[in-house]
Amino acid sequence: MHPDNRNRTYYVVVSRRGDGTDPFCWEIRRRREAMGVKVSGSGYRSHRAAHDAGNRALDRLLDDLSKESETSR
């Protein structure tokens, strides 16, 4: 887990859409209030693959938010 997400404000949701060869997708969500943008990915063969990819994307998002926060100080 990313150190900036200790309270689990952001989390990854995995869902299955359809019955094709790569039906799984992920989406990053924020608790209590909408993010204002949708961050997601699709085309994964398994729930685990989509979850892992979503967590990597969440880490990148939190890194970017952290950098943005540092530069605005």
DRENGU-989732 format. One record per residue: x negated, y negated, z of N, C-alpha, C in turn. Coordinates in Angstrom, 3 decimals, decimal comma. Each point is the difference from the previous one (the first is absolute). Example, Ala and Ser with C-alpha at 12.3 -4.5 7.8 and 13.67 -1.06 7.14 Angstrom:
BEGIN
       nX       nY       nZ      caX      caY      caZ       cX       cY       cZ
  -13,190    5,690    7,800    0,890   -1,190    0,000   -0,900   -1,200    0,000
    0,350   -1,050   -0,720   -0,820   -1,190    0,060    0,770   -1,090    0,730
***
This chain:
BEGIN
       nX       nY       nZ      caX      caY      caZ       cX       cY       cZ
   -0,835    1,185    0,000    0,835   -1,185    0,000   -0,878   -1,245    0,000
    0,409   -0,948   -0,762   -0,717   -1,267   -0,092    0,063   -0,719    1,350
   -1,108   -0,576    0,486    0,016   -0,668    1,309    0,969   -1,176    0,100
    0,342   -0,618   -1,124    0,939   -1,122    0,030    1,460    0,460    0,079
    0,216    1,314   -0,009    1,364    0,529   -0,006    0,269    0,844    1,248
   -0,584   -0,388    1,111    0,155    0,767    1,245    1,456    0,107    0,441
    0,780   -1,046   -0,227    1,412    0,012    0,386    0,880    0,655   -1,062
   -0,631    0,517   -1,038    0,716    0,655   -1,104    1,063   -0,906   -0,622
   -0,376   -1,238   -0,184    0,897   -0,957   -0,643    0,280    0,412   -1,438
   -1,010    0,487   -0,681    0,121    0,459   -1,380   -0,060    1,521   -0,019
    0,758    0,606   -0,892   -0,002    1,463   -0,069    0,319    0,453   -1,427
   -0,307    1,248   -0,275    0,186    0,581   -1,329    1,199    0,943    0,022
    0,862   -0,145   -0,992    1,140    0,890   -0,185   -0,221    0,758   -1,310
    0,163    1,324    0,053   -0,129    0,825   -1,199    1,376    0,553   -0,344
    0,320   -0,021   -1,279    1,276    0,567   -0,433   -0,196    0,789   -1,291
    0,976    0,838   -0,263   -0,011    0,800   -1,224    1,060   -0,554   -0,935
   -0,415   -0,288   -1,224    0,928   -0,544   -0,997   -0,035    0,904   -1,230
    1,013    0,791   -0,155    0,082    0,875   -1,167   -0,638    1,348    0,233
   -0,025    0,798   -1,072   -0,525    1,361    0,065   -1,146    0,239   -0,973
   -0,593   -1,063   -0,520   -1,093    0,144   -0,960   -1,257    0,574    0,644
   -1,097   -0,051   -0,717   -1,251    0,566    0,509   -0,643   -0,865    1,077
    0,281   -1,294    0,027   -0,582   -0,927    0,989    1,109   -0,853    0,619
    0,861    0,590    0,826    1,204   -0,699    0,452   -0,154   -0,870    1,248
   -1,162    0,021    0,627   -0,131   -0,705    1,276   -0,529   -1,420   -0,173
    0,480   -0,907    0,854   -0,453   -1,383   -0,022   -0,134   -0,496    1,448
   -0,716   -1,103    0,160   -0,177   -0,599    1,328    0,373   -1,476   -0,067
    0,292   -0,556    1,173    0,291   -1,426    0,120   -0,474   -0,471    1,365
   -0,607   -1,177    0,042   -0,418   -0,597    1,269    1,125   -0,900    0,482
    0,351    0,159    1,265    1,053   -0,819    0,599   -0,509   -0,646    1,282
    0,702   -1,039    0,420   -0,339   -0,703    1,242    1,219    0,062    0,917
   -0,262    0,279    1,255    1,082    0,068    0,983    0,541   -1,404    0,284
    1,249   -0,079    0,366    0,708   -1,197    0,467    0,333   -1,014   -1,073
   -0,828   -0,181   -1,017    0,332   -0,951   -1,062   -0,571    0,478   -1,322
    0,690   -0,340   -1,068   -0,445    0,419   -1,331   -1,323   -0,659   -0,349
   -0,783    0,652   -0,859   -1,305   -0,528   -0,385    0,106   -1,110   -1,041
    1,055   -0,039   -0,759    0,127   -1,010   -1,049   -0,502    0,480   -1,352
   -0,810    1,045   -0,004   -0,456    0,642   -1,232    0,054    1,506    0,218
    0,114    0,724   -1,092    0,014    1,457    0,097   -1,380    0,516   -0,370
   -0,575    0,809    0,874   -1,302    0,621   -0,252    0,258    1,501   -0,043
   -0,202    0,599   -1,170    0,337    1,410   -0,152   -0,838    0,647   -1,099
    0,081    1,315   -0,044   -0,671    0,775   -1,037    0,803    1,253   -0,272
   -0,098    0,531   -1,201    0,767    1,193   -0,347   -0,829    0,931   -0,867
    0,542    1,199   -0,237   -0,663    0,954   -0,876   -0,917    0,958    0,732
    0,412    0,457    1,169   -0,825    0,920    0,791    0,640    1,380    0,032
   -0,840    1,016   -0,061    0,457    1,381   -0,080    0,545    0,523    1,315
   -0,521   -0,502    1,135    0,427    0,517    1,305    0,256   -1,145    0,978
    0,739    0,327    1,046    0,271   -0,958    1,074   -1,323   -0,450    0,613
   -0,900    0,928    0,234   -1,299   -0,298    0,617   -0,817   -0,946   -0,865
   -0,039    0,236   -1,298   -0,767   -0,864   -0,910    0,562   -1,418    0,002
    1,323   -0,120   -0,013    0,629   -1,329    0,030   -0,266   -0,682    1,334
    0,081    0,737    1,092   -0,237   -0,568    1,336   -1,441   -0,492    0,128
   -0,947    0,811   -0,434   -1,412   -0,404    0,060   -0,262   -1,249   -0,841
    0,553   -0,041   -1,206   -0,173   -1,171   -0,870    0,650   -1,232    0,627
    1,167    0,163    0,590    0,669   -1,114    0,669   -0,806   -0,527    1,173
   -0,596    0,897    0,766   -0,830   -0,432    1,133   -1,253   -0,737   -0,464
   -0,596    0,439   -1,098   -1,166   -0,726   -0,547    0,414   -1,401   -0,448
    1,168   -0,088   -0,644    0,500   -1,306   -0,436    0,318   -0,887    1,204
    0,530    0,585    1,052    0,293   -0,760    1,218   -1,286   -0,538    0,612
   -1,046    0,803    0,048   -1,288   -0,476    0,512   -0,520   -1,177   -0,822
    0,109    0,094   -1,332   -0,454   -1,099   -0,870    0,833   -1,258    0,248
    1,309    0,171    0,135    0,880   -1,136    0,263   -0,376   -0,675    1,314
   -0,220    0,784    1,036   -0,349   -0,571    1,302   -1,377   -0,659   -0,026
   -0,936    0,575   -0,756   -1,315   -0,640   -0,165    0,163   -1,364   -0,669
    0,805   -0,053   -1,063    0,226   -1,250   -0,709    0,693   -1,041    0,900
    0,983    0,447    0,767    0,683   -0,927    0,913   -0,957   -0,529    1,069
   -0,883    0,873    0,468   -0,977   -0,399    1,007   -0,970   -1,037   -0,569
   -0,472    0,225   -1,224   -0,911   -0,949   -0,650    0,697   -1,341   -0,227
    1,261    0,065   -0,421    0,767   -1,216   -0,243    0,176   -0,793    1,308
    0,233    0,705    1,061    0,177   -0,627    1,311   -1,300   -0,682    0,456
   -1,138    0,644   -0,253   -1,300   -0,556    0,396   -0,317   -1,271   -0,782
    0,326   -0,044   -1,271   -0,328   -1,171   -0,816    0,923   -1,179    0,279
    1,167    0,263    0,572    0,925   -1,106    0,272   -0,216   -0,621    1,368
   -0,957    0,501    0,739   -0,285   -0,570    1,336   -0,825   -1,248   -0,078
***
